[in-house]
Amino acid sequence: MVPVIAIDGPGGSGKGTVARLIAQKFGWHLLDSGALYRLVALAGLRHGLAANDVDGHARLAAALDVTFEVDAQGEERVMLAESEVTRELRGEQTGEAASRVAAWPEVRSGLLGRQRAFARAPGLVADGRDMGSIVFCDAGLKVFLTASPQDRARRRYKQLKGKGLSVNLAALSAEIAERDRRDTTRFVAPLIAVPDAIVVDSTALSIEDVVGRVISLARERFPGLTRQI
Ligand code: DC
């Protein structure tokens, strides 16, 4: 069985960065499942779907024409059909729309097979909200990464600013609180720490500390596979 590290947690907890660094370190595949929900929301906008068109969004989820590329500078580029959506994908508006479509079971099941197909040798690091609870419920290591809401808003602010996007900290904090509420209270696949997940609170930790902690957990769980790294 392909080894899987599932990293779940709320937005801004650092899970995306941590997952990417661990995947690089181990030479494993990476699944940014949030990007798939964002892509469904974007595809819906591009196809002119109504915001409440569940079936239309579910059809797009099942047939999403997406490619993840890495350019000559090592930067990731995301293509939806023929057009590049890398920047648009990370915007708060897309995050908002993604959180709405992610609440629909039809969209979630439309993305399930695509997500599971990322589990290929030598291993997978998957980040999202339901990696450990649903998509990879038999993952060998499940981490639930969290941080205080204030800390997450500050991190997201820096991250978006760094990408040249215009943001406002107060508005961002309010959006994060609203998204947390929606993600944790939705009926399907709510954001929860499953009993077999190891909870890591990154509020007082640097990204390096968190990566170090997950790597040592991975070494314990997958001794044969990560010994040489
Ligand atoms: O992590 P992110 O901000 O890119 O996620 C965008 C939205 O998608 C977020 O509101 C929660 C949702 N999501 C989800 O429901 N399940 C996942 N596995 C990943 C993201």
Residues whose N, C-alpha, C, O or C-beta is under 5 A from the ligand:
A	BS01	DC	G11 S33 G34 A35 Y37 G95 A98 S99 A102 G128 R129 D130
